[in-house]
Amino acid sequence: MPLSLSTVANNAVRATFTYKDETLNIEYRPNKITRKTFASMDAADKSGDILTQLDAMSELLAGKPDAPGTGVLLSWDLTDRGELVPITAKRFEELPPAFLIWLFQCISQDVNNHPEALAPQMALPQTNPNENGKLLH
């Protein structure tokens, strides 16, 4: 069966990040970060407008406001008063900008730890990975 673009784009990986002394477990789709995504983020950055930049970051992570669930971030265990925080651009408007920037940076750095996400059929099986998906040496 031929490889579909949907399979490539929706291939997900898991990662765990530490914020202060607590952990955030996420599942994200590294292949949702495309050339178009870079161009959008670059244009937002060049605008110099912080709200435009935060909107671009929210759309990258959560998807466009009219298309929730289409961003890089697939799931997480972030809670607010015991309830999971929804992954939507609208909800991201209420999150601290520093947190969104931190999450974006964590994902950007973690992408390099998952070559299997970029070419799953070519990746060697990983043995003994730690909680961040890196091989222990």
Secondary structure, DSSP 8 states (H G I E B T S, - for coil): ----HHHHHT--EEEEEEETTEEEEEEE-GGG--HHHHHHHHHHHHH--HHHHHHHHHHHHH--TTSTT-SSEEEE--EETTEE----HHHHTTS-HHHHHHHHHHHHHHGGG-HHHH-TTT-----SB-TTS-B--
